[in-house]
Every structure is written in structure tokens, then in C-alpha cells.
């Protein structure tokens, strides 16, 4: 995985691209996580593809006794750990490929993945996620829908251009089908409008 473009994108470039001076998506992504966290109130949660930890300020360590953050880029995780030092007693940061890392089976009340399936094989990852969920656990997903000015918007951060050949949008219908096959049941879904004419699809699925 040493040639994966994500390993060559500095955190400052990623956050600049995603922030208010770029595509302005960090706020909407945080809002989605805040909503699902408030609803599920998980004692154990995993955020896969967690990047630099956007949205983890919503986690209450008095309620959530275990938080696992997984990301390919160890530098992103180190930044997340520094920013969310108040979670140190409950947090574990795992630098790994999410399609190959070993998480405990039936161990999480909530697994959250935002803008991850565009970069990994959903047919490989979804059964793994289903296996990580405890009975009645919730899988929360955010994917980008087609439309807008570009697949990877030009925000002046040259390092992000390397993702253009890696990103592949995944339709909600395909995710629904794969989730059903993995033993998950859709419980909610909605479109989230964004700047630049883009939008997200945010959904939750429950473990049967």
C-alpha cells in the first residue's frame, strides 16, 4: 500500500481541500456523525477511514467506553489523537487498510464510514463491517452522489489531484444490495445537499 495516493497527501492539504475555503464538506460530515451518534449513543464504536478525526468531538467518553479509529494514513491518525486527547482513555488508533485490518467480531454498537467506499471495494468491506457489528448494531455510511463541478474539485491543493484516478462513486442501490446480502437492514437514508452542486447520501443499516 506504499504507493497509495492517500499516503502522499499532507493533512493540511486534505483539510484545506475539505474545509470552508475548499469544498466545504467537513461541516456536513460532522453533522451526519453527530446525528447518528446522538441516536445510537454507542458504548462501543469504530470510525473507519477516520482521517484526521473530523466529528469526533461529538464522542462522549462517559458514554462511549471504546472508540476505534482506522485509517491508512498514520499521520492523519496521529493528528486525530492529538486533537482528541480527551478520548485517550477510550480510543485506539489503528493505521491499516480497512479491507484487511482485524477488528473484533460482534464488538461495536456503531460503525461509521464517510467517503470511504469511493476508494475501497464495497463488496469486500461490507461483509467485514457486518461482522464487526454487535447484534442490533448500526452501520452508518456517507457516500458522494453524482453531480457537481467535478469528481475531485479543483481547490488549489495539487496533492489531491492524485485521487482522481482512484475515486469511484458507489450508488446507493449497490450499497443497499451489498448491505442486504451481508445481513443488514436499511433503517434510514437521506440526501445531504452541498456547495458546488454536489450532494451526499447518508444512510444507516442495522445488524439483524
C-alpha positions in Angstrom: 0.0 0.0 0.0 3.1 2.3 -0.1 2.0 3.6 -3.5 -1.5 4.5 -2.3 -2.0 8.3 -3.1 -3.6 8.8 0.3 -0.2 8.3 1.9 1.3 11.2 0.0 -1.4 13.8 0.8 -0.4 16.0 3.7 -3.1 16.5 6.4 -3.0 20.3 5.8 -3.8 19.8 2.1 -6.6 17.3 2.8 -8.2 19.6 5.4 -7.7 22.7 3.2 -9.5 20.9 0.4 -12.3 19.7 2.5 -12.7 22.8 4.7 -14.6 26.0 4.2 -12.1 27.5 1.8 -12.3 24.4 -0.3 -15.3 22.1 -1.0 -16.7 22.9 2.5 -17.7 19.3 3.4 -16.2 18.9 6.8 -19.2 20.6 8.5 -21.8 18.5 6.8 -19.9 15.3 7.5 -19.6 16.2 11.2 -23.3 16.9 11.3 -24.1 13.4 9.9 -21.9 11.8 12.5 -23.3 14.0 15.3 -26.9 12.9 14.3 -26.2 9.2 14.3 -24.1 9.3 17.4 -26.9 11.1 19.3 -29.4 8.5 18.1 -27.4 5.3 18.7 -25.5 6.5 21.8 -22.9 3.7 21.3 -20.9 2.3 24.1 -18.5 0.9 21.5 -17.9 2.5 18.1 -15.5 2.3 15.2 -14.9 5.0 12.7 -13.2 3.5 9.6 -11.4 5.8 7.2 -11.5 8.3 10.1 -8.8 10.6 8.6 -7.8 13.4 10.9 -10.7 12.9 13.2 -13.4 15.3 11.9 -16.5 15.0 14.0 -15.0 13.0 16.9 -15.6 16.0 19.2 -19.2 14.6 19.5 -18.0 11.5 21.2 -18.7 11.5 25.0 -16.1 9.3 26.8 -18.5 9.0 29.7 -20.9 7.1 27.4 -18.6 5.6 24.8 -16.1 3.3 26.6 -14.4 2.2 23.4 -13.6 4.1 20.3 -11.5 2.6 17.4 -10.3 4.9 14.6 -8.9 3.2 11.5 -7.1 4.9 8.6 -4.5 4.1 6.1 -2.5 7.2 6.9 -0.7 7.1 10.2 0.0 10.8 10.1 -3.7 11.6 10.0 -4.3 9.3 13.0 -1.6 10.9 15.0 -3.2 14.3 14.4 -6.6 12.9 15.4 -5.1 11.5 18.6 -3.6 14.9 19.5 -6.7 16.8 18.7 -8.9 14.4 20.7 -6.6 13.8 23.6 -9.6 13.8 26.0 -10.6 10.5 24.4 -7.2 8.9 25.2 -8.6 6.6 27.8 -11.1 5.0 25.4 -9.5 5.5 22.0 -7.4 3.1 19.9 -5.9 4.4 16.6 -5.1 1.7 14.0 -3.1 2.6 10.9 -4.3 0.0 8.4 -6.1 -0.9 5.2 -9.7 -1.2 6.3 -10.3 -4.1 3.9 -7.6 -6.1 5.7 -7.4 -4.9 9.3 -8.5 -7.3 12.1 -11.2 -5.8 14.3 -13.1 -7.9 16.9 -16.2 -9.7 15.7 -19.6 -8.5 17.1 -17.7 -5.8 19.0 -19.3 -2.5 18.0 -22.7 -0.8 18.5 -21.8 1.7 15.7 -19.5 1.5 12.8 -19.3 4.8 10.8 -17.7 5.2 7.3 -17.8 8.5 5.5 -16.5 9.0 2.0 -14.6 5.7 2.2 -16.4 3.4 -0.2 -15.3 5.6 -3.1 -11.8 4.3 -2.5 -12.2 0.7 -1.5 -14.2 -2.3 -2.8 -17.6 -2.3 -1.1 -18.2 -5.9 -1.9 -15.1 -6.7 0.2 -15.6 -4.3 3.0 -19.4 -4.5 3.7 -19.4 -8.2 4.9 -16.4 -7.3 7.2 -18.4 -4.4 8.7 -21.4 -6.6 9.2 -19.2 -9.0 11.1 -17.9 -6.2 13.4 -21.4 -5.1 14.4 -22.9 -6.5 17.6 -26.5 -7.8 17.4 -28.7 -4.7 16.8 -25.6 -2.6 16.0 -25.8 0.2 13.4 -23.7 0.8 10.3 -23.6 4.5 9.2 -22.4 5.4 5.8 -21.9 8.5 3.7 -21.1 8.4 0.0 -20.9 11.1 -2.6 -23.7 11.2 -5.2 -23.0 12.0 -8.9 -23.2 15.6 -10.0 -21.5 18.9 -9.3 -18.5 20.6 -10.8 -16.0 17.7 -10.8 -15.3 14.3 -9.3 -12.4 15.8 -7.3 -13.0 19.6 -7.2 -10.0 21.8 -8.0 -9.4 23.7 -4.8 -5.8 24.6 -5.4 -4.3 21.7 -3.5 -2.2 19.8 -6.1 -1.7 16.7 -4.0 -5.4 15.9 -4.1 -5.3 15.5 -7.9 -3.7 12.1 -7.4 -7.0 10.8 -6.2 -8.8 11.4 -9.5 -7.8 8.0 -10.8 -8.6 6.3 -7.6 -12.1 7.6 -6.8 -15.1 5.6 -8.0 -18.6 6.6 -6.9 -20.8 3.9 -5.5 -24.6 4.1 -6.0 -26.9 3.9 -3.0 -28.7 0.9 -4.8 -25.4 -1.0 -4.9 -24.7 -0.3 -1.3 -28.2 -1.4 -0.4 -27.9 -4.6 -2.3 -24.5 -5.4 -0.7 -25.7 -4.5 2.7 -28.7 -6.8 2.4 -26.5 -9.6 1.3 -24.3 -9.0 4.3 -27.3 -9.3 6.7 -28.0 -5.7 7.3 -31.4 -3.9 7.1 -31.7 -0.2 6.0 -33.2 1.9 8.7 -32.8 5.5 7.3 -31.4 7.3 4.3 -31.3 10.9 3.1 -29.6 13.2 0.6 -27.4 15.9 2.0 -27.0 19.0 -0.3 -23.6 20.5 -0.5 -21.9 23.5 -2.1 -20.7 23.3 -5.7 -23.8 21.4 -6.7 -22.7 18.2 -5.1 -24.6 16.1 -2.5 -24.0 13.2 -0.2 -26.2 10.1 0.5 -26.2 9.3 4.2 -27.8 6.1 5.4 -28.0 3.7 8.4 -28.3 -0.1 8.4 -29.0 -2.3 11.4 -27.5 -5.7 12.1 -30.1 -8.4 12.2 
